[in-house]
Amino acid sequence: MKPMSWGEKWWPDELGQPSSSGAQNNMRYAFFPQKHRLLIEQDGKLTSYDSGDHQISGVQQSGGSQPPSFTSQNGSVWLEELKKV
């Protein structure tokens, strides 16, 4: 059996492989639980967030100009709740 492919790698090598990743509209994300990092690439700009104790498992649909929210073991997490690093 062949290991699962994560597709084109767009995150730094030092983060390893994400436990979850995905895309919505013009944004994609990757979550690295060992490093407590959530990476967001939007419009060609890469931003790193400290995920704290959140274990991010998916992105929730956002509409219009609303920022994305993510699913964690604690429920919904809005991107602006996380600290940029």
Secondary structure, DSSP 8 states (H G I E B T S, - for coil): -------S--S-GGG---SEEEEETTEEEEEEGGGTEEEEEETTEEEEEE-TT----EEE---TT---EEEETTEEEEGGGSEE-
